[in-house]
Amino acid sequence: MSSATDSTRLGRGQARRGWTRRRWALALATGAGVTGATVGGWALWRWRRFADLPPGARKMAWSLSARADRMALAIDDEIVRAFLDDRVRFEGEIEDSTRGATWVDFESLVLSTDAFDPASGDEVTRYVSYYDPHKNPCYNPLRQPA
């Protein structure tokens, strides 16, 4: 045998360096397990947040809270619930749809809070009243203080 082949062979008790197939499989299995547990926990938490709402309102609540999170708005679940209660009171039951909430629904939610009110001065967002200029004309969330 040549000396080139002797140097590539591992002797008894010598460890192979680098990533072996076994190490790759272990790393992938660990990563898949952690990812699965994270996604499963998130899905369970998401489902339980609005589990007591009817299906149409539940999808709308998920969609509204997800949009608020993506836009970094401090709108908690109680604000979303109060908004949906008032929406049902003003506009009737929310039908079950596959799309969740529209941008008009999200705008209405944000305008129903004191997020734009400079007089509030608080860091905490509060629900004021259902914003619909045709049904509640006295509330203007974009007013300027006198």
Stockholm file with secondary structure:
# STOCKHOLM 1.0

chainA/1-146         MSSATDSTRLGRGQARRGWTRRRWALALATGAGVTGATVGGWALWRWRRFADLPPGARKMAWSLSARADRMALAIDDEIVRAFLDDRVRFEGEIEDSTRGATWVDFESLVLSTDAFDPASGDEVTRYVSYYDPHKNPCYNPLRQPA
#=GR chainA/1-146 SS CCHHHHHHSCCTTCCCCSCCHHHHHHHHHHHHHHHHHHHHHHHHHHHHHTTTSCHHHHHHHHHHHHHHHHTTCCCCHHHHHHHHHHHHHHHCCCCCCSSCCCHHHHHHHHHTBTTTCTTTCCSSCCBCCCCCTTTCTTCCTTCCCC
#=GC SS_cons         CCHHHHHHSCCTTCCCCSCCHHHHHHHHHHHHHHHHHHHHHHHHHHHHHTTTSCHHHHHHHHHHHHHHHHTTCCCCHHHHHHHHHHHHHHHCCCCCCSSCCCHHHHHHHHHTBTTTCTTTCCSSCCBCCCCCTTTCTTCCTTCCCC
//
